């Protein structure tokens, strides 16, 4: 177990969302990602969840599983992309939208470009490691063969921010580490 994993974080105090299936909009799909983030918390993972929508349906959902899998690439976005590709039988996710509770990191942002996903909606910007407008923007790379349409914040930003900030606050306090920061706890 790494120095960063902390299985002593208590169960997630936040309730899952139960959106109406009558409105299959950005809020509906982000609520599904939020529920995955709660599952990540309860599994002792950083609470990030992701959902891929294609043709108005959820074709993939995932949560962070880095600690559980012992794999630094087991981010919610990567796992959701892999599942989505298997679901449609193609590595190109043209026409799909990824909903994720936190702005994707460099690895995940690169995977989004490589997958040709059409759109990404993320709730919480990440000024330290986000690569869809936070710390940098993969869409700004000159010569990039694909650009991802991005919608940042607005959709459940407050709820997702509160979830991740609370997780890190509890984890820091449990270790007695008041200096650790993930960049989202301000």
Residue, then its C-alpha position, 0 to 999 in steps of 0.5 A: x500500500x502506498x503512502x497516499x492510500x488511506x483505508x481509514x477514510x470513513x464511508x462517504x457521507x454524501x447521498x447518491x443522486x437519483x435523476x429522472x430518466x425523463x430528462x437525459x441531459x448533462x445533469x442526468x449523466x453527470x449525476x451518474x458520474x457523481x454516483x461513481x465518485x461516491x463508489x470510489x470514495x467507499x472503496x478507499x479511492x480518490x472520489x472521481x467518477x466517469x460516464x460515457x454517453x453515446x446515442x443518449x445512453x450510458x455505455x460505460x461508467x467507471x470510478x477511480x481504481x488506482x489503489x484497488x488495481x495497483x495501477x497508476x493508469x486506473x483512473x475513472x476516465x481511462x477505465x470508462x473509455x476502455x469499456x465504451x470502446x468495447x461496448x461499441x466495438x471501435x476504439x474511435x468514440x466519435x459522437x460520444x460524450x464523457x462526463x467526469x466529476x473532475x477535470x482530466x489529468x494529462x494522461x486522461x486528456x491525452x487518451x480522450x484526444x486519442x479516442x476521438x471522443x467528441x465532447x467532455x463535460x467535467x464538473x470541477x476544474x483542476x488548476x494543478x493537473x487539469x489538461x482541458x483548460x486548467x493547468x494546460x489545454x491539450x486542445x491548444x497543442x499545435x498540429x493536434x489531429x483532434x480537438x475535444x469539445x469541452x464544457x467546464x464547470x456549471x454541471x454539478x460543479x458545487x456538489x462534485x467540489x464538495x465531495x472531493x474537498x471533503x474527502x481530502x480534508x478527512x484524509x489529511x486530518x486523519x494523517x495529521x497532515x495539514x500541508x498536503x493539498x490536491x489543488x481543489x481544497x481551496 
